[in-house]
Amino acid sequence: MDGRLIEASQSGNVQLLHQLLAENPVILHNIALASDENPLHIACLAGHVEFVKEILRLKPGFAKDINQDRFSPMHIASANGYLEIVKELLQIDPRLSQLKGKDQWTALHYAASKGRIDIIKEMVSACSECIEDVTEQGETAFHLAVKNNQFEALEAIVALIRERNKLDILNMKDNNGNSVLHLATWKKQHQVVQCLLAINGTSSPATLDVNNVNQSGLTALDLLLIFPSGAGDLEIDGILRSAGALRARDIVHTNHNHTVLSVTTVSESHDRLHLDPKNLVEYFKFRRGRDSPDDARTALLVVAVLVATATYEAAINPPGGLWQDTNLSKNGTEPPHLVGTANIASYNTAYYVVGAVFNSIGFSVSLQMINILTTNFPLRLELQVCGVAMYFTYVTALITISPGLTSGWYTFFVLVPFLPVVLLPAVRLIIRLTEPLQNRLRTLGLLS
């Protein structure tokens, strides 16, 4: 693009534009051959309304051009809040508000995410269909307003779709199956939740589906209870329940077209369980959608800790206890033994080794479960240090209390097979601890 034309667009100099046109009447027509960006993009970014009007008069086709960053002039004007420029562009073509850009965003999406209320009203008034457009992630303008904490923008859009009788758009879901109510509940935006559910109070039948289930099998109420924050939770809980919100476990799907909501009382459940014992097993099984992942993780963590505790205790205090004296004589009624070694190993070595192997399986796997379930926890490094130290303490203790050749058998059958379970986290731990030293050596040129 001609440097003087860029200067005219940046400064909004209409006089310079006409001077350039007088020198080269086809200067605007040649832009498409040389650049993805046109003067309208630059003028919209700078907010020069008069220059924009003149460009649109001379070359209205520029309004539909998308630059190398996947932005149209309407995208740029909307994101920056230039209402007068938006009005001029809409006069060229109201459907410019539906033009898709980067990540399939439209100008309305940018206006909603930035809270440009006047621009939102202008675009929806000019082209009401733009409110139904979604991004690459399946998000509507409602989703983006909630994600960016633009409550006033959401109120404005709700008012506009109410006037046009399009309130069912509120039930649209993104690619994760989340409706705008899911997002508002997850982000603890009680004002938005109240605004959305107030719609059902003014319409019959209810417009907003408060029991929409996302791809994780969760309703809005589930999200509130699974991710508690304490701030405003009780208020949102009350608003949702008063609107008929349920947890996913209380929703029974009867067929493909209709959903019947059923809340089972404690007495009814008890009667059914009493009549059919198989239901008792089904009731306590983990069910996706009914039971929260947070509760499942907590239960698994408790079980893993109990298994680790029990197996560790069995290792250092085996059945039969430890010898309290040393007797190396082979003539007595007792087998030769050393103080502090396992009593049972002296009488039945094979039984002791087999028991130690299976005990070590339980201990090693329980440590690995704890390691997995505490991923991304605070003080993660310290916890891994404790796990590795506990494992080697366990192995050392067992080898110490194993008499004679038993310790060799134990080392082969127990230590070797289960070393990888702990060695892999240990190697990662060593790498993390030595990263500062490695970086320092690279800085000094001592390490490539």
PyMOL commands that set and color helices and strands:
alter all, ss='L'
color gray80, all
select helices_A, chain A and resi 3-11+14-23+31-34+39-46+49-58+60-64+73-80+83-92+94-98+102-104+107-114+117-126+128-132+141-147+151-163+167-171+180-186+190-201+220-226+233-242+248-250+266-275+277-284+293-316+343-347+349-373+380-401+405-443
alter helices_A, ss='H'
color red, helices_A
select strands_A, chain A and resi 251-253+259-261
alter strands_A, ss='S'
color yellow, strands_A
deselect
rebuild
show_as cartoon
